[in-house]
Amino acid sequence: MNKTRGTSLNKLMEEFSNMALAEFDAHTRFKALAVVGDPNKGLMLLDKLDEHWTQKC
């Protein structure tokens, strides 16, 4: 794959590491906010997102 894309193996590993760290950070932040958040407000936001993305498709 790295030969096809013209990317070094080190660069691919760096990209993978960045994605893994970003995912971990997002998950950690989500869990921390979920502890103190309002479930009803969260459900309202999810409904709003569903409505937004349903209209776009």
One Martini backbone bead per residue (centre of mass of N, CA, C, O) as a GRO file, in nm:
protein
   57
    1MET     BB    1   0.057   0.063  -0.021
    2ASN     BB    2   0.294   0.265   0.003
    3LYS     BB    3   0.374   0.246  -0.301
    4THR     BB    4   0.106   0.346  -0.423
    5ARG     BB    5   0.104   0.627  -0.247
    6GLY     BB    6   0.399   0.729  -0.166
    7THR     BB    7   0.436   0.614   0.133
    8SER     BB    8   0.573   0.577   0.416
    9LEU     BB    9   0.571   0.377   0.686
   10ASN     BB   10   0.607   0.600   0.895
   11LYS     BB   11   0.366   0.772   0.800
   12LEU     BB   12   0.148   0.559   0.843
   13MET     BB   13   0.199   0.528   1.150
   14GLU     BB   14   0.142   0.821   1.220
   15GLU     BB   15  -0.150   0.827   1.122
   16PHE     BB   16  -0.252   0.599   1.300
   17SER     BB   17  -0.179   0.728   1.572
   18ASN     BB   18  -0.353   0.982   1.540
   19MET     BB   19  -0.624   0.832   1.517
   20ALA     BB   20  -0.609   0.677   1.785
   21LEU     BB   21  -0.587   0.928   1.970
   22ALA     BB   22  -0.846   1.069   1.879
   23GLU     BB   23  -1.038   0.842   1.960
   24PHE     BB   24  -0.962   0.831   2.259
   25ASP     BB   25  -1.028   1.126   2.327
   26ALA     BB   26  -1.326   1.118   2.244
   27HIS     BB   27  -1.411   0.891   2.437
   28THR     BB   28  -1.321   1.025   2.701
   29ARG     BB   29  -1.493   1.280   2.671
   30PHE     BB   30  -1.765   1.142   2.650
   31LYS     BB   31  -1.759   1.000   2.928
   32ALA     BB   32  -1.724   1.259   3.099
   33LEU     BB   33  -1.989   1.400   2.995
   34ALA     BB   34  -2.195   1.171   3.064
   35VAL     BB   35  -2.181   1.197   3.375
   36VAL     BB   36  -2.289   1.524   3.368
   37GLY     BB   37  -2.517   1.488   3.188
   38ASP     BB   38  -2.821   1.525   3.006
   39PRO     BB   39  -3.015   1.290   2.867
   40ASN     BB   40  -3.237   1.465   2.733
   41LYS     BB   41  -3.046   1.655   2.580
   42GLY     BB   42  -2.903   1.433   2.419
   43LEU     BB   43  -3.158   1.330   2.271
   44MET     BB   44  -3.223   1.598   2.133
   45LEU     BB   45  -2.959   1.616   1.971
   46LEU     BB   46  -2.997   1.351   1.816
   47ASP     BB   47  -3.259   1.434   1.678
   48LYS     BB   48  -3.136   1.677   1.531
   49LEU     BB   49  -2.930   1.515   1.368
   50ASP     BB   50  -3.126   1.328   1.226
   51GLU     BB   51  -3.281   1.550   1.082
   52HIS     BB   52  -3.048   1.673   0.926
   53TRP     BB   53  -2.950   1.404   0.774
   54THR     BB   54  -3.224   1.332   0.645
   55GLN     BB   55  -3.248   1.589   0.463
   56LYS     BB   56  -2.970   1.542   0.297
   57CYS     BB   57  -3.056   1.244   0.167
   0.00000   0.00000   0.00000
